[in-house]
Amino acid sequence: MTVRRLVVCILAVVAIAIVSIYHHALAVKYGYELARLEKQSSELRVSIATLEGRITTLASPARLKIENDKLQLGLVGPSNWQQPPTAVASVDDSRNEFDFARR
């Protein structure tokens, strides 16, 4: 019976070693994957910052005017009379307008 116990113990140690090696291999694999994804994330952050700068450059009023002149689109900028309203209408004013429109 001692030989049987010895074989069972050896098989248990081998099984534990195989599981341990498997887990170590998975940890290494996922470590490399994590490093690759971190590098990709860093590259994407740089790309996003570059594209945001490009958007700012392309959307600047001076740049738009140059493109308008170059393409001869004839677009004009907003005039002084196209300013947003500064006062907010009160609730009573809106009711009066609604009553007037209903008549």
Secondary structure, 3 states (H helix, E strand, C coil): CHHHHHHHHHHHHHHHHHHHHHHHHHHHHHHHHHHHHHHHHHHHHHHHHHHHHHHHHHCCHHHHHHHHHHHCCCCCCCCHHHCCCCCCCCHHHHHHHHHHHHC
